Amino acid sequence: MRAETRLFFLMFMVLSGYLFFWQVSDYSPEMELPDKGLSDVELRSRIEGPSGDYGVQSAPSGVKITEKAMESGKSSRTYSWNYEGYRWHLTLLLDDELYGVYRERTRKRDYDLFASDPYDDPLIKSIAKTLLSLSGDYGLDESKVPGLCISFVQSLNYSSDLVSAGYDQYPRFPYETLYDSEGDCEDTSILSVAILQEMGYDVALLELPEHMALGIHCDSGTEGRSFEYGGEQYYYLETTGSDWRIGEMPEEYRDKPVRVIPVYKRPLILLDFRAQCEYSDMEGVVDVNVTMRNVGSERAENTTIYVALQAPDELGTWDTIKSTPLRVEPEETYYYSAKGLHVPGKATFRVYVRAFGEDALTEEIMSDWVSL
């Protein structure tokens, strides 16, 4: 995993022999995802007869989303859409408090980690199971199941991030997209990949300049645009609009570069620190308080925090300390205090913090240079 060094600044104040410096935090306050509500997913579904019986056509005008207030703190969403000449219905009972918790979670994570978020698993598993059951009840051909999933996602209203969230880039977790009943191409692609992957399909996110879609691995001989990753071909599948076929790519994106983003569960560490130095002409003593947060979708195993006071040549260090190996769950925060690090009087140094663990997990941050 590549290390991402984030923007920080050094701010200091000299007063009675003390020097303070810290990194600007770049993630939202710690929030606890409650256990309740995560497994309390309720779905109701049904299929109405062929369009010949009901006059239903596969067109955007047939899309309907109904919201209904339920008991205190609960609300339902009923999604109705058309596919293969039938009218499909799916009802979710969602938790208002849980939605508020999702809104507080940091967006400082890669797109694939929204799709593989473990706290969405109960909801995604239920939707995937229900859509598979519906397709079986109808006798839908297996090749049509991805289209059923995409047609469900396309029943959501399209809304840009700037309009719906007030930010230019605001990717949503699947729970948020379903609760809001709307999203942009990133949100619908993330939701689609999560559901299709749970159904057992080999899928990936496809990132284009100012657009996102999904790629699905199909049998050889499939027609249309595809993109290679890991020796496999992933065929383009649009998640906005309607009636797009696998391999069919909108004209405006056909000449754009495409990056294939695999989706799998993995940890991702964010670091932050605050440091204080008490010094004299003889030496400085530095205390560093480190905050390590796992914003990934899997537990960070055997992760060690390493803190050093680096010398100007960057090859040597004045002093170092490291933690014992740690286990950090997704969305969990660990606080580590490295106290009593020594640096000679009138020396120049900077604070360097690194976290490293299994599966090449690594992350590092550092301060600017400081002279006592």
N, C-alpha and C positions, 0 to 999 in steps of 0.2 A: 504494500500500500504506500502510496507516495506521501511524503510529509508535507503538510501545508503550513507555511509560516505566515501568520496573520499580522496585519498592521498593528503597531503599538506605538506608544510614545513614552518618553522619559520625562517625568516631572519631578523636580527636586526642590527641597527647601533646607537650608542650612540654619540650624538653630540650636545652640548649646551643644554642639558636637553630634547632632543627629542628621542623618540623610534618609529621606523617604523616596521610594520610587516604586512604580507599579505599572502593570499592563492594563490597558483599557479592556474591560470585559466585552466579549462580542457575542454573548448568547443571553437568552432571556432568563429570568429568575427560575430557580429550581421548582418544578411542579411534580406532584405525586399523582401518578395515574391510579385511580382507585380500582380495586379488584371488582367491586360491584359494578354492574352495567356491562362489563366486558363480555361476560358470558350470557347476559340477559338479552340475547338477540331473538326477537320474535319475527317470523316471516309468515305471510299468508300469500298464496299464489293461486292463479287459475288461468285457464285458457278458454277463450270464446271461439266459436266455430269459424269455419272458413269465411273469407271475405264475401263469398257468394251468398252466405246466409245473413251476414250482418252489414254488408255494404262497406266493409273496411278495406282501405287501400294502403299499401306501403308508401306512405308519404309523410313528410314532417307535420302536416296538419293533423295527423292522427295521434300525435304525441300528447300525453296529458299527465300532469303530476298534481296530485292532490295532497295537501297538508291538512292535518287535523290534530287539534290539541286533545290530549288524553288526560290521564291522571296527572297530578302535580309533578312537574319535572320530566314528563314524558310527552312525546309527540310522535305522530305517525307520518310516514310518507308512502303514498301509493303511486307507483309508476306504471303507466299504461302505454303500450306502444304496439306497433304492427311489425310482423315479420313473417315471411313466407305465407301471406294470405290469412294469418290468424292474428287475433288480438290477445296480447299477453299482459298479465297483471302481476305485480309484485308489491307487497306491503311490508315495510320495515317499521318497527317500533324503536325509536331512538331516544337516548338520554340527554336531556338538556345540559345537565351538569358536566357530563363527560365531554360534550362538545366544547364547553368552556375550557376544560383542561387541555384539549387538543389545540385550541386557539393560542394558548400560552406557550406551547412548545416551540423551540427555536427552529428557524428555517435554515440554519447554518449546517446543512447536511447535503449530501449528494442526492440526485433525483432518485436513484435506485433504492435508497434507504427509506423513502416515503412508501414505495411499493412493497418493500419487504418488512415494514414495521410490524413487530410481533404483537403489538397491542390491538392491531386490526384483525388478527387471525380469526377470532371467533366469528366476526361479522362476515369476513371474506369466505370462510369455510361454509357458512350457512347459505350465502348467496350462490356460491358455486354448486353446492349440493342441490339447492332448489332449482336452479336453471337446468342442471343435468336431469333432474327428475321430471321437470316440465318437458324437456326435449324427448325423454323416453315416453312420456304419456302421449305425446303427439305423434311419436314415431318419426321424429326428425332424423334425417340422415346424419351420420357422425360428422361428415364434412361440413354440415351446416351449423354445428354447435358454436364454433367461433363467431359466426355471423350473428347468432342469437345473443351471445354475450355482448358483442359490439353494438347491436341494435338497442339493447337495454341501456348501455352507457350513452349512446347517442340520443336517448330520450331525455337526457338532462339538458337544461338550458345552457347555451353558451354565454359566458360572461368573462370579460377581460379582468385581469388581476386589479388593474387600476380602478375599475368601476366597482368591483365586488369587495375588494379588500383594502383599497386605498394605497396599494403599493404596486410598483411596476412589475416586480417579480415576487410572487407569493405562491409557491407550490403548496398544494393541500395534501393532507393524508386522506386515504379513501373514506374514512369516517366523516371528515369534514365535507368532502365533495357530495356524499350522499345526503348529509344533513342539510347542506345548502341547496341541494337539488340543482346545482349549477357549477360551472368551472370552465377553464380554458383548455387548450390542447394539452398542456402539461398535466392538468388534473385528470382529464378523461383518459389519457394514455397511462398514467400511473394506476388508476383504478382498473382499467382494462387488463393491464399486465398482471396485476395482483390476482384478479379473478381467473384469468386464463391459466396462469401458472398453477393455481390451486386445482384447476381442472386437470392438470397433467400435461399441458402444452409447453413446448420449449419456446419461450418468448423473450424479447428484449425491448428496451426503449430505443427509439431512433431519434437522435437529436439533430435538428437542422437549424440554420440561422433563423431565430425568431419563430420556430415552430417545433412541435414534437409529435411523433406518431409511435406506433409500435411495430416491431418486426416479429413474424411468426415463422418458425422452421417448418417447412412443408416437404412433402415427398418430391423427389426429383421429377421434373416434367411439369411442375407448376409454372404457369405463365405469369409474366409481369415483372416489375422491378424487385430486385433482391439485393442484399448487401451481405458481404462475407464477414464472419467473425468466428475465430477458433476453428476454421476449416468447414464451417456450416454456412448455408445460405438462409438469411432471414428476409422474408418477403414483406414488403411494405403493406401496412394496414392502417387506414385513416380512422381516427376515433371521433372526429367532428363531422358535422353534416350528416348525410344519410346515403344509404345504398352504395357505399364503396365496396368493391370486391377486393379480395386478397391479391396483392400485386399491383393494384391500380393506384397510381400516384397522381395527385393534382398537378396540373400543368405548371403552376408557378413554382413548384419545388423540384422539378425534374432535373434541373442543372445545378442544384444546390449541394454543397458537401454534406455528408451524412455521417454521424458518429454512432456506432452501435454500443449501447450501454447494457452489459449483462446485469441481471437482477438476481441477487442471492443474499442471504443473511450474513452479515459481517459486522464487527465492531468498528467504531470510529471515535477517536478520542479528541476532545477539545481541551486545551490547557489555558490556564490563566494564573497569574501570580501577583502577590504584593510582597514587597521587601522593605526592610528597614535596616539601616546601618548606623551603629554607634561607633564613633572613631575618635582617635587622638593622633598625635604625631608619631606614636609608636606602632599602632595597628588599627584596623577596623574589624568590627564583629558584625556579621550580617545574618539576619533572620529572614527566611523566605517562606511565605505561606502559599502553597500551591493548591489550586483547585483543578481537579481532573474530572471531566464529565464524558460519559459514553453516550454519544448521540447516534450510535449505530443500531443495528437490528439484532445483534447477537452479543452474548457476554464476552467481555475482554478478559481472557485468561492469562494468568501469570504475568501481569503487567507491572513493570517496575518504574518508579519515578526517580530520575537522576537529576541532581541539582549541582551546579558547579559555578565557581567564580573564575571565569576565564581570564588568562593573561593576554596582553595586547597582541602577542604573536599568534593567538588562537590555537597554538599547538600545546601549550602548557596551561596548567590551572593553578590557582593559588590554594584552592581547597575544594573538596567534593564530598557529597553524601548521597546515599540512595536508599530507597525504601525496600522493605521486604516485598516479594511478589504479591500482587493484589488480584482480586477478582471483582470486576465491576459490571453489574447488570446493565442492560439498555435503560437509558434515562436516569441512571444512578450517578450521583456525584460523590467523589471521594476527596477529602481534605487532608493534605499532608504538610506538616511543619518541619522545615529544615532549619534548625537553630544552631547558632554559634559557629558559622563559617568564618574563617579568618583570612584577612588580607593584610599585607604589610602597610605601614603608614606611608602616606603620600604615593601609594601605588595607583595604577589605573586598572580597572577591571570591568567586567560586565557579568550580569546574571544570566546563566544559560540553564534552561529546564527542558528535559526530554523525557518522554514516556515511551517505553518499548515493551513488546510482549510477543505472544505467539502469532503465527501466520504473518510475519513481517510487519506487524503493527508498530508504527512509530509516529511520533509527533513531537515537534520541538518549537520552542519560542525563546526569545532572548531580549534583554534590554539593550539600550545604547551604552556606549562606553562611559564610565564614571571615573573621575579622578578625585581622590581624597585630598 
